[in-house]
Amino acid sequence: MPRHILTARDLDATPDGGELAIDAGTLITPLAQEEAARRRITIRVATSNPDSRSRTVAIGADHGGFELKEFLKVQLRSWGYQVLDHGTDSASAVDYPDFAEAVAVSVARNDASLGVVIDSAGIGSSIAANKVPGVRAALCYDRVTARNSREHNDANVLSLGAKLISPETAREILAVWLQTPFAGGRHQKRVDKISAIEERRSKK
């Protein structure tokens, strides 16, 4: 089972009086408990989904992201996720669109519930992944963008730039991204409009 740690800093993007869902087994620091009480933030444990696909994360990287991919695979498994590794398997030069597409397709066809793509900057892989219908890939570089991409945009693929952030920062981004649920509500209408654009353009 995953055992994340919820700190006071993790509450920064949650509005006063809001709600934050966490995984079962998450450790809440005393400062986080005090901050949540002060700001009237409700912390609830997300219900688990018995579908194994909900615990499967597809991951892929080019040569620039290979080492970070290997590091994050270990983290994912330690948190209780199954990992679907689409390569690459070395630091030899390869082309990032191939691996970004493979991850995105796995998510689009529900072989995995979420995906992670990595290259040196993260930009190219996010562009490539977003060409696959049904995929909403987001390039994130800190906890706030990670949380926003899930909470507001229902992102299902995370893109990371291995040369722009440290492995520890990437680990923190991934942890927040995985444990942040989509907020729905007014955001659902906007995500639906994104899907509508995709549908209209595919008919051209």
C-alpha positions as CSV (number, residue, x, y, z in Angstrom):
1,M,0.0,0.0,0.0
2,P,1.2,3.5,-0.7
3,R,2.4,5.5,2.3
4,H,2.6,9.2,1.3
5,I,3.3,12.0,3.7
6,L,1.0,15.0,3.9
7,T,2.8,18.1,5.1
8,A,1.5,21.6,5.8
9,R,3.0,22.7,2.5
10,D,0.8,20.2,0.6
11,L,-2.2,22.2,1.8
12,D,-1.1,25.4,0.0
13,A,-3.3,24.9,-3.1
14,T,-6.4,23.9,-1.1
15,P,-8.8,26.8,-0.4
16,D,-9.9,27.6,3.1
17,G,-12.9,25.4,3.9
18,G,-12.1,23.0,1.1
19,E,-11.5,19.3,1.0
20,L,-8.4,17.2,0.2
21,A,-8.5,13.5,-0.6
22,I,-5.6,11.3,0.4
23,D,-4.7,7.7,-0.1
24,A,-5.2,5.2,2.7
25,G,-2.0,4.9,4.7
26,T,-1.0,8.5,4.1
27,L,0.9,9.9,7.1
28,I,-0.3,13.4,8.2
29,T,2.3,15.5,10.0
30,P,1.3,17.4,13.1
31,L,1.8,20.7,11.4
32,A,-0.5,19.6,8.5
33,Q,-3.2,18.7,11.0
34,E,-2.9,22.0,12.7
35,E,-2.9,23.9,9.4
36,A,-6.0,21.9,8.2
37,A,-7.9,22.7,11.4
38,R,-6.9,26.4,11.3
39,R,-8.1,26.7,7.7
40,R,-11.1,24.4,8.1
41,I,-9.8,22.0,5.5
42,T,-11.4,18.6,5.5
43,I,-9.1,15.7,4.8
44,R,-10.7,12.5,3.7
45,V,-9.4,9.1,2.7
46,A,-10.1,8.3,-0.9
47,T,-12.0,5.0,-1.4
48,S,-10.0,2.3,-3.2
49,N,-11.0,1.0,-6.6
50,P,-10.8,-2.8,-6.9
51,D,-10.1,-2.6,-10.6
52,S,-6.4,-3.4,-11.0
53,R,-6.2,-0.9,-13.9
54,S,-6.8,1.9,-11.3
55,R,-3.5,0.9,-9.7
56,T,-1.5,0.6,-13.0
57,V,0.7,3.5,-14.2
58,A,2.2,3.4,-17.7
59,I,5.6,5.1,-17.9
60,G,8.0,5.9,-20.8
61,A,11.0,8.0,-21.5
62,D,13.6,8.8,-24.1
63,H,17.3,8.7,-23.3
64,G,17.2,12.0,-21.6
65,G,14.6,10.7,-19.1
66,F,15.8,7.2,-18.8
67,E,17.5,7.5,-15.3
68,L,14.5,9.4,-13.9
69,K,12.1,6.8,-15.2
70,E,14.1,4.1,-13.5
71,F,14.0,6.1,-10.2
72,L,10.3,6.7,-10.4
73,K,9.5,3.1,-11.2
74,V,10.9,2.2,-7.8
75,Q,8.9,4.9,-6.1
76,L,5.7,3.8,-7.8
77,R,6.1,0.2,-6.8
78,S,6.9,1.2,-3.3
79,W,3.6,3.0,-3.2
80,G,1.7,-0.1,-4.3
81,Y,1.2,0.7,-8.0
82,Q,1.8,-1.7,-10.9
83,V,4.1,-0.3,-13.5
84,L,3.7,-0.7,-17.3
85,D,7.2,0.3,-18.6
86,H,7.2,1.3,-22.3
87,G,11.0,2.0,-22.4
88,T,13.5,3.1,-23.3
89,D,15.8,0.6,-21.6
90,S,19.1,2.5,-21.8
91,A,20.7,6.0,-22.2
92,S,21.3,5.4,-25.9
93,A,19.7,8.1,-28.1
94,V,16.1,7.5,-29.2
95,D,13.1,9.6,-30.2
96,Y,10.8,10.8,-27.5
97,P,7.5,10.7,-29.6
98,D,7.7,6.9,-29.8
99,F,7.6,6.4,-26.1
100,A,5.1,9.2,-25.4
101,E,2.7,7.7,-27.9
102,A,3.1,4.3,-26.3
103,V,2.2,5.6,-22.9
104,A,-0.7,7.7,-24.1
105,V,-2.2,4.8,-26.0
106,S,-2.0,2.6,-22.9
107,V,-4.0,5.3,-21.0
108,A,-6.5,5.9,-23.9
109,R,-7.4,2.2,-24.2
110,N,-7.5,1.8,-20.4
111,D,-4.6,-0.6,-20.0
112,A,-3.4,1.9,-17.4
113,S,-5.4,4.5,-15.5
114,L,-2.6,7.1,-15.6
115,G,0.6,7.7,-17.5
116,V,4.0,9.4,-17.0
117,V,6.2,10.5,-19.9
118,I,9.7,11.9,-19.4
119,D,12.3,13.6,-21.7
120,S,14.9,16.2,-21.0
121,A,12.5,19.2,-20.9
122,G,9.1,17.4,-20.9
123,I,7.7,19.6,-23.6
124,G,8.1,17.4,-26.6
125,S,6.6,14.3,-24.8
126,S,3.6,16.3,-23.6
127,I,2.9,17.5,-27.1
128,A,3.2,14.0,-28.6
129,A,1.1,12.4,-25.9
130,N,-1.7,15.0,-26.4
131,K,-2.0,13.9,-30.1
132,V,-3.6,10.7,-28.8
133,P,-7.4,11.1,-28.5
134,G,-8.7,11.0,-24.9
135,V,-5.3,12.0,-23.4
136,R,-4.8,15.1,-21.4
137,A,-1.1,15.4,-20.8
138,A,0.3,18.1,-18.5
139,L,3.9,19.3,-18.1
140,C,4.3,19.9,-14.3
141,Y,7.3,21.3,-12.6
142,D,6.2,21.7,-8.9
143,R,3.5,20.6,-6.5
144,V,1.1,23.4,-7.4
145,T,1.1,22.6,-11.1
146,A,0.8,18.9,-10.4
147,R,-2.2,19.4,-8.1
148,N,-3.9,21.9,-10.5
149,S,-3.5,19.6,-13.5
150,R,-5.4,16.9,-11.8
151,E,-7.9,18.9,-9.8
152,H,-8.9,21.3,-12.5
153,N,-7.9,19.6,-15.8
154,D,-8.4,15.9,-15.0
155,A,-4.9,15.3,-16.5
156,N,-4.3,11.6,-17.1
157,V,-0.7,11.8,-18.3
158,L,2.1,13.6,-16.4
159,S,5.0,15.0,-18.3
160,L,8.3,15.7,-16.6
161,G,11.6,17.3,-17.7
162,A,14.4,15.3,-16.3
163,K,17.1,17.9,-16.9
164,L,15.0,20.7,-15.3
165,I,14.1,19.2,-11.9
166,S,15.8,17.0,-9.4
167,P,14.8,13.4,-8.8
168,E,13.4,14.3,-5.4
169,T,11.3,17.1,-6.9
170,A,10.0,14.7,-9.5
171,R,9.1,12.2,-6.8
172,E,7.2,14.9,-4.9
173,I,5.4,16.0,-8.1
174,L,4.4,12.5,-8.9
175,A,3.2,11.8,-5.3
176,V,0.9,14.9,-5.3
177,W,-0.3,14.2,-8.9
178,L,-1.3,10.6,-8.1
179,Q,-3.2,11.5,-4.9
180,T,-5.1,14.5,-6.2
181,P,-8.6,13.7,-7.5
182,F,-10.4,15.6,-10.2
183,A,-12.6,18.2,-8.5
184,G,-15.4,18.0,-11.1
185,G,-18.1,20.7,-10.7
186,R,-17.4,23.8,-12.8
187,H,-14.2,22.1,-14.0
188,Q,-16.1,19.3,-15.6
189,K,-17.8,21.7,-18.1
190,R,-14.4,22.9,-19.2
191,V,-12.9,19.4,-19.6
192,D,-16.0,18.5,-21.6
193,K,-15.2,21.4,-23.9
194,I,-11.7,20.2,-24.4
195,S,-13.1,16.8,-25.4
196,A,-15.6,18.5,-27.7
197,I,-12.8,20.3,-29.5
198,E,-11.0,17.0,-30.0
199,E,-14.1,15.4,-31.4
200,R,-14.9,18.3,-33.8
201,R,-11.3,18.4,-35.1
202,S,-11.2,14.7,-35.6
203,K,-14.0,14.9,-38.1
204,K,-12.3,17.5,-40.3
